[in-house]
Amino acid sequence: MAAKRSSKEYSNAEAVDIIHQVANLYISTKVPQDYGTGEEYTSVEVHTLKHIADNPGITVTELARHNGKTKGAISQILKKIEKKGLVCREASNGDNKLPLFLTEKGKELDLAHRNYDMVHAGESMNEVRRLYTPEEMNTAFQVLETWLEVRRQVEEERKKNKIKQNYPVNGKD
């Protein structure tokens, strides 16, 4: 497999388009699959579980912020995975927030999903790793993590301030 390295400088629009393509390719399938448990789940379900596993006690609001989705959209996902016995909500100290936790079945699926990703995502990632140094790979992911956090902050500010954007017509960014 011959991939090429580029020293191109990307415009904001080109960079965001690449991020969009990666995201769509990675989660494009809504077709459920078996991650090794004998049952089928969507990528949205297993990645939602992963984030809950990594952040036990997370709330719907926090999960929505992390995923860049509305609380309503997250609630719909949670309803499906709760019905499948993968997550549970526990009462907290008198407030209305119900922290989310994985059930034993959810923990098993999370582990199976992580193992599945190590093998299947590893196929393409290992090819990319052959083209770049470990330092370059780490820098790329650090940039993406920073971009995600900044993007989440910008989205929060827009929501808070209900900012209307004026977009340039001439293609300049």
C-alpha positions as CSV (number, residue, x, y, z in Angstrom):
1,M,0.0,0.0,0.0
2,A,1.7,3.2,-1.1
3,A,0.6,6.3,0.7
4,K,2.4,9.5,0.2
5,R,3.7,12.0,2.7
6,S,2.9,15.6,2.1
7,S,4.5,18.9,3.1
8,K,1.5,20.8,2.0
9,E,0.1,23.6,4.1
10,Y,-3.6,23.0,4.6
11,S,-6.2,25.9,4.7
12,N,-8.7,25.7,7.5
13,A,-11.4,24.5,5.1
14,E,-9.1,21.7,3.8
15,A,-8.1,20.6,7.3
16,V,-11.7,20.5,8.5
17,D,-12.7,18.6,5.4
18,I,-10.1,16.0,6.1
19,I,-11.3,15.7,9.7
20,H,-14.9,15.4,8.4
21,Q,-13.9,12.6,6.0
22,V,-12.0,10.7,8.7
23,A,-15.0,11.0,11.0
24,N,-17.5,9.9,8.4
25,L,-15.3,7.0,7.3
26,Y,-14.7,5.8,10.9
27,I,-18.4,5.9,11.9
28,S,-20.1,5.8,8.5
29,T,-21.7,2.4,9.1
30,K,-24.9,2.3,11.0
31,V,-24.9,-1.4,10.3
32,P,-24.6,-3.2,13.7
33,Q,-21.8,-5.7,14.0
34,D,-20.6,-8.3,16.4
35,Y,-17.5,-7.0,18.3
36,G,-16.9,-10.5,19.8
37,T,-19.7,-10.9,22.2
38,G,-22.2,-12.8,20.0
39,E,-24.5,-9.8,19.8
40,E,-24.5,-6.9,17.3
41,Y,-24.1,-3.2,18.2
42,T,-23.5,0.0,16.3
43,S,-20.3,2.0,16.4
44,V,-22.2,4.8,18.1
45,E,-23.3,2.5,20.9
46,V,-19.9,1.0,21.5
47,H,-18.1,4.4,21.4
48,T,-20.7,5.8,23.8
49,L,-20.0,2.9,26.1
50,K,-16.3,3.5,25.8
51,H,-16.7,7.1,26.9
52,I,-18.8,6.1,29.9
53,A,-16.3,3.4,30.8
54,D,-13.5,6.0,30.7
55,N,-15.5,8.5,32.7
56,P,-17.7,6.6,35.2
57,G,-20.4,8.7,36.6
58,I,-20.5,11.0,33.6
59,T,-23.9,12.8,33.1
60,V,-26.0,13.2,30.0
61,T,-24.9,16.8,29.7
62,E,-21.2,16.0,29.9
63,L,-21.6,13.2,27.4
64,A,-23.5,15.5,25.0
65,R,-20.7,18.1,25.3
66,H,-18.1,15.5,24.6
67,N,-19.9,14.1,21.5
68,G,-21.0,17.5,20.2
69,K,-24.6,16.3,20.3
70,T,-27.7,17.5,22.0
71,K,-28.9,16.1,25.3
72,G,-31.9,14.8,23.4
73,A,-29.8,12.9,20.9
74,I,-27.6,11.4,23.7
75,S,-30.7,10.4,25.6
76,Q,-32.0,8.5,22.6
77,I,-28.7,6.6,22.4
78,L,-28.7,5.9,26.1
79,K,-32.3,4.7,26.0
80,K,-31.2,2.0,23.4
81,I,-28.2,0.9,25.3
82,E,-30.0,0.9,28.7
83,K,-32.7,-1.3,27.2
84,K,-29.9,-3.7,26.1
85,G,-28.6,-3.8,29.7
86,L,-25.3,-2.1,29.0
87,V,-25.6,1.0,31.2
88,C,-27.3,2.0,34.3
89,R,-28.1,5.3,36.0
90,E,-27.5,5.7,39.7
91,A,-29.2,8.3,42.0
92,S,-26.8,11.0,43.1
93,N,-26.8,13.3,46.1
94,G,-30.2,14.9,45.9
95,D,-29.7,16.6,42.5
96,N,-31.4,15.7,39.3
97,K,-28.3,14.4,37.7
98,L,-28.2,10.7,37.2
99,P,-24.6,9.6,36.7
100,L,-24.0,6.9,34.1
101,F,-22.1,3.6,34.7
102,L,-21.6,0.4,32.8
103,T,-23.2,-2.8,33.8
104,E,-21.2,-6.0,33.8
105,K,-22.6,-6.7,30.3
106,G,-21.5,-3.2,29.3
107,K,-18.0,-3.7,30.7
108,E,-17.7,-7.0,28.7
109,L,-18.8,-5.3,25.5
110,D,-16.4,-2.3,26.1
111,L,-13.5,-4.7,26.5
112,A,-14.5,-6.7,23.4
113,H,-14.8,-3.5,21.4
114,R,-11.4,-2.2,22.5
115,N,-9.9,-5.5,21.5
116,Y,-11.7,-5.4,18.1
117,D,-10.4,-1.9,17.5
118,M,-6.9,-2.9,18.3
119,V,-7.0,-5.5,15.5
120,H,-9.2,-3.8,12.9
121,A,-8.2,-0.2,13.3
122,G,-4.7,-1.4,13.8
123,E,-4.6,-2.6,10.2
124,S,-4.7,0.9,8.7
125,M,-3.0,2.6,11.7
126,N,0.1,0.3,11.4
127,E,0.4,1.3,7.7
128,V,0.4,5.0,8.7
129,R,2.9,4.4,11.5
130,R,5.3,2.9,9.0
131,L,5.4,6.3,7.2
132,Y,5.8,8.6,10.2
133,T,8.0,8.6,13.3
134,P,6.5,8.0,16.7
135,E,7.0,11.7,17.5
136,E,5.2,12.7,14.3
137,M,2.3,10.4,15.2
138,N,2.1,11.7,18.7
139,T,2.2,15.3,17.5
140,A,-0.6,14.5,15.0
141,F,-2.9,13.1,17.8
142,Q,-2.0,15.9,20.2
143,V,-3.1,18.4,17.5
144,L,-6.3,16.5,17.0
145,E,-7.0,16.4,20.7
146,T,-6.3,20.1,21.0
147,W,-8.5,20.8,18.0
148,L,-11.4,18.8,19.6
149,E,-11.2,20.6,22.9
150,V,-11.1,24.0,21.2
151,R,-13.9,23.1,18.9
152,R,-16.0,22.0,21.9
153,Q,-15.3,25.3,23.6
154,V,-16.2,27.3,20.5
155,E,-19.5,25.4,20.2
156,E,-20.3,26.0,23.8
157,E,-19.7,29.7,23.4
158,R,-21.9,29.8,20.3
159,K,-24.7,28.1,22.1
160,K,-24.3,30.3,25.2
161,N,-24.2,33.5,23.1
162,K,-26.4,32.2,20.3
163,I,-23.9,33.6,17.8
164,K,-25.0,34.0,14.2
165,Q,-22.0,33.5,11.9
166,N,-21.5,35.3,8.7
167,Y,-19.6,33.1,6.3
168,P,-17.5,34.5,3.5
169,V,-18.8,33.9,0.0
170,N,-15.6,34.1,-1.8
171,G,-14.1,30.9,-0.4
172,K,-11.5,32.7,1.8
173,D,-11.2,31.4,5.4
